[in-house]
């Protein structure tokens, strides 16, 4: 929630890559120290939903998803998350420990890789914080789309894409990461995808029924987390 603070208004400069949906406003995030931003706002959100892709983010906004679950916070970095996005999420997780941080990603190797970057950070020194430490959001939960549920959702084979050699190389890289041994869900989904041999994007859910993502899939997923509609 944006405070009535003129300093915050000037602090939120225009950065076209990253958007945060707060209440009924889309605000761009600044470059800089996210801990300073954290001092300037409070969070009344019931949960944070991090969305891998801008197209899906726009779909949720256009279909009024935020109204159904208000107050909630929708975020996207339009693909691979930059340092500012992850620093903000880490600050949210640090300051508001009671607010669940959930992730919606493609059911493919790249989607799992993006999820891992959010949750565990990256070894790239240019993508670390000012203390040169990896920026992690370890409380982030993988809400979907899970590779293991593609069959139970009865996604048509024509809507799936077979894994490529490059895809399998990405999965192999994830299998070698240190946190793979302790993250049971990540391990299960990575191994399943590698064995199953198929992948899908979030958009595949719309092949089931128009509006399925917002009206059924996310509703059921959030219900499993004991999060229910408010509208």
Secondary structure, 3 states (H helix, E strand, C coil): CECCCHHHHHHCCCCCCCEEEECCEEEECCCCCHHHHHCCECCCCCEEEEECCHHHHHHHHHCCHHHHCCCCEEEECCCCCCHHHHHHHHHHHHHCCCCEEEEECCECHHHHHHHHHHHHCCCCHHHCCCCCCCCCCCCCEEEECCHHHCCCCCCCHHHCEECCHHHHHHHHHHHCCHHHHCCHHHHHHHHHHHHHCEEECHHHHHHCCCCHHHHHHHHHHHHHCCCCCCC
